[in-house]
Amino acid sequence: MSRVHIGAVASVLTFMALAAGLAPRAAWASNARSYDVAATMVMPHLDEMRRQVSHHTRCVKDDTPDGLFPVMDQHALRGCRLGYPKTQAHESGERRDYVLVCASARVASGTASIEQSEDQLVGLLTVKMGGKNMTFSQRVEARRGAPCTPREGE
């Protein structure tokens, strides 16, 4: 196949991907913004945890929402990330569902759901630690702030 034909095929495939909606939506563009995050841990049988809210300011890229959940910074979840997003229309905006993907399935498994409204994100991360019968969730409410520059590794 000649170079001209390969270029034409690549252009057609790119156009088809854009037309099929595989490109990021404007609301979920890949720019970084600061968020004021209120996070609550939920652990079965530990009602006291539900009353403790931690507050954080985080710089998060919209296409990598791991940074919204402070618990993702913990050593036990190193090598894990939120992957395979699925976007759904929701009554108050959009919702994205994710699967927790870890380097080893023995580390953890889980899911996350993030609902986006005009100026706020509300997320719920549910995790089951591998090899143990320990499950927990972290609920976050994040108010969108100004554009920011993520630090190396974020």
HELIX and SHEET records of a PDB file:
HELIX    1   1 ARG A    3  ALA A   19  1                                  17    
HELIX    2   2 ALA A   26  TRP A   28  5                                   3    
HELIX    3   3 ASP A   47  ARG A   50  1                                   4    
HELIX    4   4 PRO A   65  LEU A   68  5                                   4    
HELIX    5   5 PRO A   70  ASP A   73  5                                   4    
HELIX    6   6 HIS A   75  LEU A   77  5                                   3    
SHEET    1   A 7 VAL A  53  LYS A  61  0                                        
SHEET    2   A 7 ALA A  32  VAL A  42 -1                                        
SHEET    3   A 7 MET A 134  PRO A 147 -1                                        
SHEET    4   A 7 GLN A 120  MET A 129 -1                                        
SHEET    5   A 7 ALA A 108  GLN A 116 -1                                        
SHEET    6   A 7 GLY A  93  CYS A 102 -1                                        
SHEET    7   A 7 CYS A  80  HIS A  90 -1                                        
END                                                                             
